[in-house]
Amino acid sequence: MRRSLLIRLIAVSALIAVCAIAATAWLAARTTSGAIEREQGQVFADDGTIYQSLLAYAATHPNWNDVAPVVREYAEKTGRRVVLTTPQGTPIAASEASPNPLPHQPSVVIDPLSVDARLGVKSTPDRIDPDAVGPYALSKEERDDLRAVAERVLACTQRRSGLGRIEVSPGGHPRVVVPFGDLGCGAVMLEKPTETEEDALAKLSELIDACLGRNNRTIPIAKLALSWTFDGPVVQSADQTVTSCVTSARREQLTPYVAPAAWLYITEKGSDQPPTGFTLSSENQVRLIAVAGGILLLTVVVMGLASIRLIRPLRALTGAAQRMEAGETGARVRVKGKDEIARLARAFNDMARAREELEEARKAMVGDVAHELRTPLATIRGWLEAAQDGVSRLDDELVASLLEEAVHLQHIVDDLQDLALADVGALRVHLEPVDANALLGQLGAAFAARAEGAGVRLDVRFLEDPAVTADPVRLRQALDNLVSNAIRHTPVGGAVTVSGRRVGGDVVFEVADTGVGIAAEDLPYVFDRFWRADAARSRASGGSGLGLAIVRNLAEAHGGGVGVRSVLGEGSTFTLRFPASQVREGNHEGI
């Protein structure tokens, strides 16, 4: 039991530890992965924000003269060190003065006329930033006029379909957009280029024409189908040379209006190393510590509750055992559940109950033995003192009376010795083949005179098959006790019948009498030591009160048993059951 409990404690502790470690590892991994992803995403988002803001500045300013405030603003927002230089390495603006050198390669090149589409910023097919409008930017008057037209067109379309909205290009040219259908409502007025846009288109045409001339092309400008769209000028041509000339002409036309290309360096604050994305922020570090601390606290609480649940019944058992050691025979513990500790508690309660019953039986037996021995000893002492004082003469009659009392004492002592041997499992039986009918004949002859003197008829009935394996002395002792007890409790004119029969593999001996009988409520106690149905009848009726208890022990020593049936006022039948044949192991000593 102790080993099972120890194994259970170890298993529970190991299971809780494994679950706690696994949960901590899983939550830490999830939290760390999420934190790293968030950190990386934040780094990319911060870098993209810085790039887009500086690219927008470059597309709308002809130089970098006023970029320093923008660099400091976004460096402060992102917590990064931001440095902008020319391609030759000349500093343009820096978020902080630092002695640390810049990395060998820039984080990105900022050029509104050659946008890196991989960085997720908007651009046209020719990689020009849409915000770089240059000469295509409308004047205030043109913006106001077109805005008024766009609002009228929008009002018209919304009356028709309830839908529509106004979009404005980076150059300030508005248009009305509906999800489906033909606009109508004079929307064609918004599709024409303004005077500013026509002038810019004319200049672009000259630049394209010059490029084509340099490439030995004589394609007239009118055939290039150069036209204006909401997204800028476009030329419809499958000729690669024409497309290249249009792109180079657009860049040449916009160059005076945008800032020159610059190199952007983004590093950790106070460092020359680019941000890795794996340095957790204070918030994520606090989150990780909180997760680990929460798991640890939960583990401690679960372990504490489990320990309390396991230790509390053990403490109760310990306390009950200590109370029992101090002499409290009624110590008990409360039993809950069906586990090993509950079984241990039930076993302890059963032990305490058995100990209490044993103690009560011991006290009762001591009292009964003292009571049984007191009368013959008092008789012997009284007569001897009387003879010593000369009051009585020590004649043959007195000696016979004293001898009778001594024999009775010897009988009680012998019975107690037999019971003591049975209690420690040392009652010896020597098994051998026995003729049951011969034994019954001896029994009838031995008790014939006693039965006749008591006015009781003794009837002995023999078995058809008398072979039985038993200890003849102990078997005769058991039958003697039953017959003696039956004759003693049968009134004059009654009968005692001794018989035997086979029942299956057993031999059953029965001793029936027509005596006073035994009440039904007293039957369970018939074979208890010193028990009598009438407590007032002590030695007056003879016997020590141990005979039936010895009969039960002798029967159990043979592997059999005893029983009794009785009706008050009609008589009793005692049954003694023995196995007919038994395997002999030595002399069956110590059974």
C-alpha positions in Angstrom: 0.0 0.0 0.0 2.8 2.4 0.9 4.6 1.6 -2.3 1.4 2.1 -4.3 0.8 5.4 -2.6 4.3 6.5 -3.2 4.1 5.5 -6.9 0.8 7.4 -7.1 2.4 10.5 -5.6 5.3 10.3 -7.9 3.0 9.8 -10.9 0.8 12.7 -10.0 3.8 15.0 -9.4 5.4 13.9 -12.7 2.2 14.3 -14.6 1.6 17.8 -13.2 5.3 18.7 -13.9 5.1 17.4 -17.5 1.8 19.2 -18.1 3.2 22.4 -16.7 6.4 22.2 -18.7 4.5 21.3 -21.9 2.0 24.1 -21.3 4.8 26.6 -20.5 6.8 25.5 -23.6 3.7 25.7 -25.8 2.5 29.0 -24.5 6.0 30.4 -24.5 6.6 29.2 -28.1 3.2 30.6 -29.2 3.8 33.9 -27.4 7.4 34.1 -28.6 6.5 33.3 -32.2 3.7 35.7 -32.1 5.9 38.3 -30.5 8.6 37.7 -33.1 6.1 37.9 -35.9 4.7 41.1 -34.5 8.2 42.5 -34.1 9.2 41.5 -37.6 5.9 42.8 -39.0 6.4 46.0 -37.0 9.9 46.4 -38.3 8.8 45.9 -41.9 5.8 48.3 -41.3 8.1 50.9 -39.7 10.6 50.6 -42.6 7.8 50.8 -45.1 6.4 53.9 -43.4 9.7 55.6 -43.4 10.3 54.7 -47.1 6.8 55.8 -48.2 7.0 59.1 -46.3 10.4 60.0 -47.8 9.3 58.8 -51.3 6.2 61.0 -51.1 8.4 64.0 -50.1 10.8 63.3 -53.0 7.9 63.1 -55.5 6.5 66.5 -54.4 9.7 68.5 -53.8 12.5 69.4 -56.2 15.2 68.9 -53.6 15.9 67.6 -50.1 16.4 70.9 -48.4 13.5 70.7 -46.0 13.5 66.9 -45.4 15.3 67.0 -41.9 12.0 67.5 -39.9 10.4 64.6 -41.8 13.4 62.3 -41.0 13.3 63.2 -37.3 9.6 62.8 -37.1 9.5 59.3 -38.5 12.6 58.2 -36.6 10.9 59.2 -33.3 7.7 57.4 -34.3 9.5 54.1 -35.2 12.4 54.3 -32.6 15.0 53.9 -35.4 18.0 55.7 -36.5 17.3 57.2 -40.0 20.0 58.6 -42.2 19.6 60.0 -45.7 22.6 60.5 -48.0 23.5 61.1 -51.6 24.7 58.2 -53.7 28.2 59.5 -53.2 27.7 59.3 -49.4 27.3 63.0 -48.6 24.8 63.3 -45.7 21.5 64.9 -46.5 19.7 64.5 -43.2 20.0 62.3 -40.0 17.7 61.7 -37.1 20.6 61.7 -34.6 24.3 62.5 -34.5 26.1 59.2 -34.0 29.8 58.3 -34.3 28.9 54.8 -35.5 29.5 54.3 -39.2 26.7 53.5 -41.6 26.3 50.0 -43.1 28.0 49.2 -46.4 24.7 48.9 -48.2 21.7 51.3 -47.8 18.4 49.9 -46.7 16.7 51.2 -49.8 17.2 53.8 -52.6 14.7 56.6 -52.7 14.0 57.6 -56.3 10.5 58.7 -57.3 11.3 58.1 -60.9 12.4 54.5 -60.3 10.2 53.0 -57.5 10.9 49.5 -56.2 7.5 47.8 -56.5 8.7 45.0 -54.2 8.4 47.3 -51.2 4.6 47.5 -51.6 4.3 51.1 -52.7 2.1 52.3 -55.5 3.7 53.0 -58.9 2.9 53.2 -62.6 3.9 50.5 -65.1 7.0 52.6 -65.9 7.9 52.6 -62.1 7.3 56.3 -61.7 5.7 57.4 -58.5 2.1 58.6 -59.3 2.6 61.5 -56.9 5.3 62.8 -59.2 3.1 65.0 -61.4 5.4 67.9 -62.1 4.0 70.1 -64.9 0.7 68.1 -64.9 -0.4 69.7 -61.6 -3.5 71.8 -62.2 -3.7 75.4 -61.2 -6.2 76.5 -58.5 -8.6 77.9 -61.0 -8.6 74.7 -63.0 -9.1 72.6 -59.9 -12.1 74.7 -58.8 -13.7 74.6 -62.3 -13.3 70.8 -62.6 -14.5 70.3 -59.1 -17.7 72.1 -59.8 -18.3 70.0 -63.0 -17.5 66.8 -61.1 -20.1 67.7 -58.4 -22.8 68.3 -61.0 -22.0 65.0 -62.7 -22.1 63.2 -59.4 -25.4 64.7 -58.4 -26.8 63.6 -61.8 -25.5 60.0 -61.5 -26.8 59.7 -57.9 -30.2 60.8 -58.9 -30.2 58.0 -61.5 -28.7 55.2 -59.6 -28.0 56.4 -56.0 -24.4 55.5 -56.5 -21.2 57.3 -57.4 -18.2 59.1 -55.9 -15.5 61.6 -56.9 -11.8 60.6 -57.2 -9.0 63.2 -57.6 -5.7 62.4 -59.3 -2.4 63.5 -57.7 -2.3 66.3 -60.2 -5.7 67.6 -59.0 -7.9 66.3 -61.9 -11.2 64.9 -60.6 -13.5 62.2 -62.1 -16.7 60.6 -61.1 -16.7 56.8 -60.6 -19.7 54.5 -60.5 -19.6 50.7 -60.0 -21.3 50.0 -63.3 -23.2 51.5 -66.3 -22.6 54.6 -68.5 -22.0 57.8 -66.6 -23.6 60.2 -69.0 -24.6 63.5 -67.2 -21.9 65.4 -69.1 -19.1 63.3 -67.6 -17.2 63.6 -70.9 -16.3 67.1 -69.9 -14.1 65.7 -67.1 -12.2 63.4 -69.6 -10.6 66.2 -71.5 -7.2 67.5 -70.5 -7.0 71.0 -69.2 -4.7 73.7 -70.7 -2.0 72.9 -68.2 -2.1 69.2 -69.1 -2.2 69.9 -72.8 1.0 72.1 -72.4 2.7 69.3 -70.5 1.6 66.7 -73.1 3.0 68.9 -75.9 6.3 69.2 -74.1 6.3 65.4 -73.6 5.7 64.9 -77.3 8.7 67.0 -78.2 10.9 64.9 -75.8 9.6 61.7 -77.2 10.2 63.0 -80.8 13.8 63.9 -79.9 14.3 60.4 -78.4 12.9 58.7 -81.5 15.2 60.8 -83.7 18.2 59.8 -81.7 17.1 56.2 -82.3 16.8 56.7 -86.1 13.0 56.5 -86.0 10.8 58.7 -88.2 7.5 57.9 -86.7 5.3 61.0 -86.7 4.1 62.2 -83.3 0.5 62.2 -84.5 0.8 58.4 -85.0 2.0 57.7 -81.5 -1.5 58.2 -80.2 -0.2 60.0 -77.2 -3.2 60.8 -75.0 -4.0 62.0 -71.5 -5.8 59.7 -69.0 -6.7 60.1 -65.4 -3.5 58.2 -64.4 -1.3 60.3 -66.7 -0.2 60.4 -70.3 -0.1 57.1 -72.2 1.0 56.0 -75.7 -0.5 53.0 -77.4 2.4 51.2 -79.2 3.8 47.7 -79.2 7.2 49.0 -80.4 9.7 48.6 -77.6 11.7 51.6 -78.8 8.7 53.8 -78.6 7.8 52.5 -75.1 11.4 53.2 -73.9 11.4 56.7 -75.4 8.1 57.5 -73.7 9.5 56.3 -70.3 12.7 58.2 -70.6 10.9 61.3 -71.9 8.6 61.2 -68.8 11.5 60.9 -66.5 13.3 63.7 -68.3 10.2 65.9 -68.1 9.7 65.2 -64.3 13.3 65.4 -63.2 13.2 69.1 -62.4 10.2 68.7 -60.3 11.3 65.8 -58.0 14.2 65.4 -55.5 17.3 63.5 -56.8 17.8 59.9 -55.9 19.1 59.4 -52.3 20.2 56.4 -50.2 18.2 55.6 -47.1 19.9 53.9 -44.1 17.7 52.5 -41.3 19.5 51.1 -38.2 18.9 50.5 -34.6 19.0 53.5 -32.4 22.6 54.3 -31.4 23.9 51.4 -33.6 25.2 50.8 -37.1 23.3 47.4 -37.4 20.0 47.2 -39.2 17.0 46.1 -37.2 16.7 42.3 -37.0 13.2 42.1 -35.8 14.2 39.5 -33.2 14.8 41.9 -30.3 11.6 41.7 -28.3 10.1 44.9 -27.1 9.5 45.7 -23.5 5.8 45.0 -23.9 6.5 41.5 -25.4 9.1 40.8 -22.8 6.5 41.6 -20.1 4.0 39.4 -21.9 6.4 36.5 -21.9 7.3 36.9 -18.3 3.6 37.2 -17.4 2.8 33.9 -19.3 5.7 32.0 -17.6 4.8 33.4 -14.2 1.1 32.5 -14.7 2.0 29.0 -15.7 4.4 28.7 -12.7 1.7 30.1 -10.3 -0.9 27.7 -11.8 1.5 24.8 -11.3 2.2 25.7 -7.7 -1.6 26.0 -7.0 -2.4 22.7 -8.7 0.5 21.0 -6.9 -0.6 22.5 -3.6 -4.2 21.4 -4.1 -3.1 17.9 -5.1 -0.8 17.7 -2.1 -3.5 18.8 0.3 -5.9 16.3 -1.2 -3.3 13.5 -0.7 -1.9 14.6 2.6 -5.2 15.5 4.4 -6.5 11.9 4.6 -3.0 10.7 5.6 -3.0 13.2 8.5 -6.4 12.0 9.5 -5.1 8.4 9.5 -2.0 9.5 11.5 -4.2 11.3 14.1 -6.5 8.3 14.4 -3.5 5.9 14.9 -2.1 8.2 17.5 -5.4 8.3 19.4 -5.6 4.6 19.2 -2.0 4.3 20.5 -3.1 6.6 23.4 -5.9 4.1 24.3 -8.9 5.4 22.4 -10.4 2.2 21.0 -13.2 4.0 19.1 -10.8 6.0 16.8 -12.2 6.2 13.3 -11.5 8.1 10.1 -13.9 9.4 7.5 -13.8 7.5 4.2 -14.3 9.2 0.8 -13.6 7.9 -2.7 -12.4 4.5 -3.9 -8.6 5.1 -4.3 -5.8 3.5 -2.3 -6.1 6.0 0.5 -9.8 5.3 0.8 -9.1 1.6 0.9 -6.4 2.2 3.6 -8.9 4.2 5.6 -11.5 1.5 5.4 -8.9 -1.1 6.4 -7.9 1.1 9.4 -11.6 1.4 10.4 -12.0 -2.3 10.2 -8.9 -2.8 12.2 -10.0 -0.3 14.8 -13.4 -2.0 15.0 -11.9 -5.5 15.3 -9.5 -4.2 17.9 -12.4 -2.6 19.9 -14.4 -5.9 19.7 -11.3 -7.9 20.6 -10.7 -5.6 23.6 -14.2 -6.0 24.7 -14.1 -9.7 24.2 -10.8 -9.8 26.2 -12.3 -7.9 29.1 -15.4 -10.1 29.0 -13.3 -13.2 28.9 -11.1 -12.1 31.8 -14.2 -11.4 33.8 -15.8 -14.7 32.8 -12.6 -16.7 33.6 -12.3 -15.0 37.0 -16.0 -15.8 37.6 -15.6 -19.4 36.6 -12.5 -19.9 38.7 -13.7 -18.0 41.8 -16.4 -20.6 42.8 -14.2 -23.8 42.8 -11.3 -22.0 44.3 -13.5 -20.4 47.0 -14.9 -23.9 47.8 -11.5 -25.5 48.0 -10.1 -22.7 50.2 -13.1 -22.7 52.5 -13.0 -26.5 53.2 -9.2 -26.5 53.6 -9.4 -23.5 56.1 -12.2 -25.3 57.9 -10.1 -28.5 58.2 -7.1 -26.4 59.3 -9.1 -24.7 62.0 -10.6 -28.0 63.2 -14.1 -27.0 62.3 -14.4 -29.8 59.7 -12.7 -33.2 59.6 -10.7 -34.1 56.5 -12.4 -37.4 55.7 -12.9 -39.3 52.5 -16.1 -37.5 51.6 -14.4 -34.1 51.9 -11.4 -35.2 49.9 -13.7 -36.5 47.2 -15.5 -33.1 47.1 -12.2 -31.2 46.9 -11.0 -33.5 44.2 -14.2 -32.9 42.2 -13.6 -29.1 42.5 -9.9 -29.6 41.4 -11.0 -31.7 38.4 -13.4 -28.9 37.4 -10.6 -26.4 37.6 -8.4 -28.6 35.5 -11.2 -28.9 33.0 -11.5 -25.1 32.7 -7.8 -24.7 32.4 -7.6 -27.4 29.7 -10.4 -25.8 27.7 -8.7 -22.4 28.0 -5.4 -23.9 26.8 -7.2 -25.4 23.8 -8.8 -22.1 22.9 -5.5 -20.3 23.3 -3.8 -22.8 20.9 -6.7 -22.3 18.4 -6.3 -18.5 18.7 -2.6 -18.6 17.7 -3.2 -21.3 15.0 -1.4 -24.0 17.0 -4.2 -26.4 17.7 -2.9 -29.8 16.5 -5.0 -32.4 14.7 -3.5 -35.7 13.6 -5.5 -36.9 10.6 -6.0 -40.6 10.0 -8.7 -42.9 8.8 -11.4 -43.3 11.4 -14.4 -45.7 11.6 -17.1 -43.2 12.6 -19.5 -46.0 13.7 -16.9 -47.4 16.2 -16.4 -43.9 17.5 -20.2 -43.4 17.9 -20.4 -46.8 19.7 -17.8 -45.7 22.2 -19.6 -42.4 22.7 -22.9 -44.2 23.4 -21.3 -46.5 25.9 -19.5 -43.6 27.7 -22.6 -41.5 28.1 -25.2 -44.3 28.8 -24.8 -44.2 32.5 -24.9 -40.4 32.7 -28.0 -40.2 30.5 -29.7 -42.8 32.6 -28.9 -40.9 35.7 -30.4 -37.7 34.2 -33.5 -39.5 33.1 -32.7 -38.9 29.5 -33.0 -41.5 26.7 -29.8 -41.6 24.6 -30.2 -42.9 21.0 -27.1 -43.4 18.8 -27.7 -44.0 15.0 -24.8 -45.3 12.8 -23.7 -44.4 9.3 -24.0 -46.6 6.2 -20.5 -45.6 5.1 -18.5 -44.9 8.3 -15.1 -44.1 6.7 -13.8 -40.6 7.5 -10.4 -39.0 7.7 -10.0 -37.0 11.0 -8.2 -36.8 14.3 -10.1 -39.4 16.4 -9.3 -37.8 19.7 -10.4 -34.3 18.6 -13.5 -35.7 16.9 -14.4 -37.6 20.0 -13.8 -34.4 22.1 -16.1 -32.3 19.9 -18.9 -35.0 20.1 -18.4 -35.4 23.8 -18.9 -31.7 24.3 -22.1 -31.6 22.2 -23.6 -34.8 23.9 -22.7 -33.6 27.3 -24.2 -30.2 26.6 -27.4 -31.8 25.2 -27.9 -34.1 28.2 -27.3 -31.2 30.6 -30.0 -29.1 29.0 -32.6 -31.8 28.4 -35.2 -32.3 31.2 -36.2 -35.7 32.7 -38.1 -37.8 30.2 -36.5 -36.2 27.2 -34.2 -37.7 24.5 -30.9 -37.0 23.0 -30.2 -38.5 19.5 -26.7 -38.8 18.0 -26.6 -39.6 14.3 -24.3 -39.3 11.2 -24.8 -39.1 7.5 -23.0 -38.3 4.3 -23.8 -35.1 2.4 -21.8 -34.8 -0.8 -18.2 -35.1 0.1 -18.8 -34.3 3.8 -19.7 -36.4 6.9 -22.3 -34.6 9.0 -22.8 -35.5 12.7 -26.0 -34.3 14.5 -26.7 -34.1 18.2 -30.4 -33.4 18.7 -32.2 -33.0 22.0 -35.7 -32.3 23.2 -34.6 -29.8 25.8 -35.5 -26.2 26.5 -34.2 -24.9 23.2 -32.6 -21.6 22.5 -34.3 -18.3 21.5 -33.7 -17.1 17.9 -32.0 -13.9 19.0 -29.5 -15.9 21.0 -28.5 -18.3 18.3 -25.7 -16.1 16.8 -23.9 -16.2 20.2 -24.2 -19.9 21.0 -20.5 -20.7 20.1 -19.1 -17.6 21.8 -16.9 -18.2 24.9 -18.6 -18.2 28.3 -22.0 -17.5 26.7 -25.1 -18.9 28.4 -28.7 -18.4 27.3 -29.5 -17.9 31.0 -26.9 -15.7 32.6 -28.1 -16.7 36.1 -27.2 -20.4 35.5 -23.6 -20.7 36.1 -22.0 -23.7 37.5 -25.2 -24.9 38.9 -26.0 -26.5 35.5 -22.4 -27.6 35.1 -19.9 -26.8 32.3 -17.4 -24.1 31.9 -19.1 -22.2 29.1 -16.2 -23.0 26.7 -17.4 -26.3 25.3 -19.2 -25.0 22.2 -16.4 -22.6 21.4 -13.9 -25.5 21.5 -16.3 -27.5 19.2 -16.2 -24.7 16.7 -12.4 -24.5 16.7 -12.0 -28.2 16.4 -14.3 -28.3 13.4 -12.5 -25.5 11.7 -9.2 -27.1 12.4 -10.4 -30.1 10.4 -11.6 -27.8 7.6 -15.3 -28.2 8.6 -17.8 -26.2 10.5 -20.6 -26.2 13.0 -24.2 -25.1 13.1 -27.3 -25.0 15.2 -31.1 -25.1 14.8 -33.4 -24.6 17.7 -37.0 -23.9 18.7 -37.6 -22.5 22.1 -39.4 -25.1 24.3 -38.9 -27.9 21.7 -35.2 -28.6 21.6 -32.0 -28.0 19.6 -30.0 -29.7 16.9 -26.2 -29.1 16.7 -24.5 -30.0 13.4 -20.8 -31.0 13.1 -19.6 -31.1 9.5 -16.2 -32.8 8.5 -14.7 -33.5 5.1 -15.0 -37.2 4.5 -11.4 -37.4 3.1 -8.6 -35.0 3.4 -5.1 -34.8 2.0 -2.7 -35.5 4.8 0.2 -33.1 5.2 2.3 -34.4 8.0 0.1 -34.5 11.1 -1.6 -31.2 10.3 0.1 -29.7 13.3 -0.5 -26.0 13.9 -3.9 -25.9 12.1 
